[in-house]
Amino acid sequence: MPGFKKEDIQLQLDGDTLTIQAQRHSEHEEQEKKGKYVCCERSYGAYSRSFDVSGIRAEGITASYDSGVLTLKLPKKTVEVSSSRQISID
């Protein structure tokens, strides 16, 4: 997510849906020394993406952001293997 600050990124877990949202606002103003013109630029960018995390342990999710790279660690749920057993007939 290059161009976004860490403070601009929001992660939200709602049930089995993980949503990543980010918004960027930028303003730049330049004036000539003699005051003959003004150049003003504004830019806006928004990003949103949702993922199904039904097979993930929600309490184990961690996130880090470094140099424009958002890293999420999503540990899988442990699958319980059903055990088989012999049933005796009375």
Biotite code that builds the C-alpha atoms (Angstrom):
import biotite.structure as struc

atoms = struc.array([
    struc.Atom([0.000, 0.000, 0.000], chain_id="A", res_id=1, res_name="MET", atom_name="CA", element="C"),
    struc.Atom([2.595, 2.558, -1.058], chain_id="A", res_id=2, res_name="PRO", atom_name="CA", element="C"),
    struc.Atom([1.631, 6.183, -0.594], chain_id="A", res_id=3, res_name="GLY", atom_name="CA", element="C"),
    struc.Atom([-0.529, 5.544, 2.475], chain_id="A", res_id=4, res_name="PHE", atom_name="CA", element="C"),
    struc.Atom([0.512, 6.359, 6.027], chain_id="A", res_id=5, res_name="LYS", atom_name="CA", element="C"),
    struc.Atom([0.061, 3.818, 8.785], chain_id="A", res_id=6, res_name="LYS", atom_name="CA", element="C"),
    struc.Atom([-2.533, 6.100, 10.426], chain_id="A", res_id=7, res_name="GLU", atom_name="CA", element="C"),
    struc.Atom([-4.629, 6.125, 7.218], chain_id="A", res_id=8, res_name="ASP", atom_name="CA", element="C"),
    struc.Atom([-5.110, 2.334, 7.159], chain_id="A", res_id=9, res_name="ILE", atom_name="CA", element="C"),
    struc.Atom([-7.957, 0.638, 9.042], chain_id="A", res_id=10, res_name="GLN", atom_name="CA", element="C"),
    struc.Atom([-8.511, -3.078, 9.508], chain_id="A", res_id=11, res_name="LEU", atom_name="CA", element="C"),
    struc.Atom([-11.933, -4.242, 10.649], chain_id="A", res_id=12, res_name="GLN", atom_name="CA", element="C"),
    struc.Atom([-13.073, -7.772, 11.453], chain_id="A", res_id=13, res_name="LEU", atom_name="CA", element="C"),
    struc.Atom([-16.851, -8.232, 11.308], chain_id="A", res_id=14, res_name="ASP", atom_name="CA", element="C"),
    struc.Atom([-17.857, -11.853, 11.810], chain_id="A", res_id=15, res_name="GLY", atom_name="CA", element="C"),
    struc.Atom([-16.015, -13.837, 9.128], chain_id="A", res_id=16, res_name="ASP", atom_name="CA", element="C"),
    struc.Atom([-15.184, -10.798, 6.968], chain_id="A", res_id=17, res_name="THR", atom_name="CA", element="C"),
    struc.Atom([-11.908, -8.873, 7.211], chain_id="A", res_id=18, res_name="LEU", atom_name="CA", element="C"),
    struc.Atom([-12.030, -5.425, 5.585], chain_id="A", res_id=19, res_name="THR", atom_name="CA", element="C"),
    struc.Atom([-8.968, -3.331, 4.767], chain_id="A", res_id=20, res_name="ILE", atom_name="CA", element="C"),
    struc.Atom([-9.659, 0.373, 4.134], chain_id="A", res_id=21, res_name="GLN", atom_name="CA", element="C"),
    struc.Atom([-7.311, 3.269, 3.473], chain_id="A", res_id=22, res_name="ALA", atom_name="CA", element="C"),
    struc.Atom([-7.814, 6.927, 2.524], chain_id="A", res_id=23, res_name="GLN", atom_name="CA", element="C"),
    struc.Atom([-5.273, 9.486, 1.418], chain_id="A", res_id=24, res_name="ARG", atom_name="CA", element="C"),
    struc.Atom([-5.697, 13.252, 1.225], chain_id="A", res_id=25, res_name="HIS", atom_name="CA", element="C"),
    struc.Atom([-3.003, 15.542, -0.117], chain_id="A", res_id=26, res_name="SER", atom_name="CA", element="C"),
    struc.Atom([-2.851, 19.288, -0.758], chain_id="A", res_id=27, res_name="GLU", atom_name="CA", element="C"),
    struc.Atom([-0.015, 21.235, -2.326], chain_id="A", res_id=28, res_name="HIS", atom_name="CA", element="C"),
    struc.Atom([0.027, 24.988, -2.898], chain_id="A", res_id=29, res_name="GLU", atom_name="CA", element="C"),
    struc.Atom([2.674, 26.974, -4.727], chain_id="A", res_id=30, res_name="GLU", atom_name="CA", element="C"),
    struc.Atom([2.802, 30.749, -5.214], chain_id="A", res_id=31, res_name="GLN", atom_name="CA", element="C"),
    struc.Atom([5.064, 32.827, -7.397], chain_id="A", res_id=32, res_name="GLU", atom_name="CA", element="C"),
    struc.Atom([7.196, 35.261, -5.429], chain_id="A", res_id=33, res_name="LYS", atom_name="CA", element="C"),
    struc.Atom([5.617, 38.295, -7.071], chain_id="A", res_id=34, res_name="LYS", atom_name="CA", element="C"),
    struc.Atom([2.115, 36.958, -6.409], chain_id="A", res_id=35, res_name="GLY", atom_name="CA", element="C"),
    struc.Atom([1.099, 36.689, -10.058], chain_id="A", res_id=36, res_name="LYS", atom_name="CA", element="C"),
    struc.Atom([-0.207, 33.133, -9.884], chain_id="A", res_id=37, res_name="TYR", atom_name="CA", element="C"),
    struc.Atom([-1.172, 30.436, -7.441], chain_id="A", res_id=38, res_name="VAL", atom_name="CA", element="C"),
    struc.Atom([-0.944, 26.737, -8.153], chain_id="A", res_id=39, res_name="CYS", atom_name="CA", element="C"),
    struc.Atom([-3.001, 24.550, -5.845], chain_id="A", res_id=40, res_name="CYS", atom_name="CA", element="C"),
    struc.Atom([-3.196, 20.762, -6.242], chain_id="A", res_id=41, res_name="GLU", atom_name="CA", element="C"),
    struc.Atom([-5.409, 18.370, -4.308], chain_id="A", res_id=42, res_name="ARG", atom_name="CA", element="C"),
    struc.Atom([-5.457, 14.630, -4.569], chain_id="A", res_id=43, res_name="SER", atom_name="CA", element="C"),
    struc.Atom([-7.613, 11.999, -2.944], chain_id="A", res_id=44, res_name="TYR", atom_name="CA", element="C"),
    struc.Atom([-7.343, 8.239, -2.990], chain_id="A", res_id=45, res_name="GLY", atom_name="CA", element="C"),
    struc.Atom([-9.370, 5.511, -1.334], chain_id="A", res_id=46, res_name="ALA", atom_name="CA", element="C"),
    struc.Atom([-8.923, 1.763, -1.166], chain_id="A", res_id=47, res_name="TYR", atom_name="CA", element="C"),
    struc.Atom([-11.198, -0.909, 0.244], chain_id="A", res_id=48, res_name="SER", atom_name="CA", element="C"),
    struc.Atom([-10.992, -4.687, 0.058], chain_id="A", res_id=49, res_name="ARG", atom_name="CA", element="C"),
    struc.Atom([-12.881, -7.416, 1.935], chain_id="A", res_id=50, res_name="SER", atom_name="CA", element="C"),
    struc.Atom([-11.864, -11.026, 2.510], chain_id="A", res_id=51, res_name="PHE", atom_name="CA", element="C"),
    struc.Atom([-13.622, -14.108, 3.861], chain_id="A", res_id=52, res_name="ASP", atom_name="CA", element="C"),
    struc.Atom([-11.706, -15.373, 6.892], chain_id="A", res_id=53, res_name="VAL", atom_name="CA", element="C"),
    struc.Atom([-13.999, -18.194, 7.987], chain_id="A", res_id=54, res_name="SER", atom_name="CA", element="C"),
    struc.Atom([-11.079, -20.673, 8.170], chain_id="A", res_id=55, res_name="GLY", atom_name="CA", element="C"),
    struc.Atom([-8.910, -18.304, 10.247], chain_id="A", res_id=56, res_name="ILE", atom_name="CA", element="C"),
    struc.Atom([-8.461, -18.020, 14.026], chain_id="A", res_id=57, res_name="ARG", atom_name="CA", element="C"),
    struc.Atom([-9.670, -14.435, 14.517], chain_id="A", res_id=58, res_name="ALA", atom_name="CA", element="C"),
    struc.Atom([-7.890, -13.930, 17.855], chain_id="A", res_id=59, res_name="GLU", atom_name="CA", element="C"),
    struc.Atom([-4.532, -14.772, 16.253], chain_id="A", res_id=60, res_name="GLY", atom_name="CA", element="C"),
    struc.Atom([-4.614, -12.178, 13.434], chain_id="A", res_id=61, res_name="ILE", atom_name="CA", element="C"),
    struc.Atom([-1.687, -9.722, 13.523], chain_id="A", res_id=62, res_name="THR", atom_name="CA", element="C"),
    struc.Atom([-0.736, -6.853, 11.208], chain_id="A", res_id=63, res_name="ALA", atom_name="CA", element="C"),
    struc.Atom([2.379, -4.778, 10.543], chain_id="A", res_id=64, res_name="SER", atom_name="CA", element="C"),
    struc.Atom([3.161, -1.937, 8.133], chain_id="A", res_id=65, res_name="TYR", atom_name="CA", element="C"),
    struc.Atom([6.665, -1.043, 6.981], chain_id="A", res_id=66, res_name="ASP", atom_name="CA", element="C"),
    struc.Atom([7.823, 0.972, 3.953], chain_id="A", res_id=67, res_name="SER", atom_name="CA", element="C"),
    struc.Atom([4.501, 0.747, 2.113], chain_id="A", res_id=68, res_name="GLY", atom_name="CA", element="C"),
    struc.Atom([4.033, -2.989, 2.706], chain_id="A", res_id=69, res_name="VAL", atom_name="CA", element="C"),
    struc.Atom([1.087, -4.169, 4.821], chain_id="A", res_id=70, res_name="LEU", atom_name="CA", element="C"),
    struc.Atom([1.723, -7.647, 6.221], chain_id="A", res_id=71, res_name="THR", atom_name="CA", element="C"),
    struc.Atom([-1.092, -9.690, 7.759], chain_id="A", res_id=72, res_name="LEU", atom_name="CA", element="C"),
    struc.Atom([-0.538, -12.984, 9.548], chain_id="A", res_id=73, res_name="LYS", atom_name="CA", element="C"),
    struc.Atom([-3.669, -15.118, 9.468], chain_id="A", res_id=74, res_name="LEU", atom_name="CA", element="C"),
    struc.Atom([-3.301, -18.399, 11.392], chain_id="A", res_id=75, res_name="PRO", atom_name="CA", element="C"),
    struc.Atom([-5.518, -21.245, 10.188], chain_id="A", res_id=76, res_name="LYS", atom_name="CA", element="C"),
    struc.Atom([-7.998, -22.896, 12.493], chain_id="A", res_id=77, res_name="LYS", atom_name="CA", element="C"),
    struc.Atom([-6.955, -26.308, 13.643], chain_id="A", res_id=78, res_name="THR", atom_name="CA", element="C"),
    struc.Atom([-9.036, -28.995, 12.019], chain_id="A", res_id=79, res_name="VAL", atom_name="CA", element="C"),
    struc.Atom([-10.360, -31.528, 14.457], chain_id="A", res_id=80, res_name="GLU", atom_name="CA", element="C"),
    struc.Atom([-10.054, -35.002, 13.055], chain_id="A", res_id=81, res_name="VAL", atom_name="CA", element="C"),
    struc.Atom([-12.996, -37.142, 14.000], chain_id="A", res_id=82, res_name="SER", atom_name="CA", element="C"),
    struc.Atom([-11.854, -40.263, 15.725], chain_id="A", res_id=83, res_name="SER", atom_name="CA", element="C"),
    struc.Atom([-13.360, -43.622, 14.935], chain_id="A", res_id=84, res_name="SER", atom_name="CA", element="C"),
    struc.Atom([-14.124, -46.252, 17.522], chain_id="A", res_id=85, res_name="ARG", atom_name="CA", element="C"),
    struc.Atom([-15.636, -49.669, 17.712], chain_id="A", res_id=86, res_name="GLN", atom_name="CA", element="C"),
    struc.Atom([-19.114, -49.861, 19.227], chain_id="A", res_id=87, res_name="ILE", atom_name="CA", element="C"),
    struc.Atom([-20.042, -53.085, 20.950], chain_id="A", res_id=88, res_name="SER", atom_name="CA", element="C"),
    struc.Atom([-23.466, -54.615, 20.557], chain_id="A", res_id=89, res_name="ILE", atom_name="CA", element="C"),
    struc.Atom([-25.257, -55.592, 23.787], chain_id="A", res_id=90, res_name="ASP", atom_name="CA", element="C"),
])
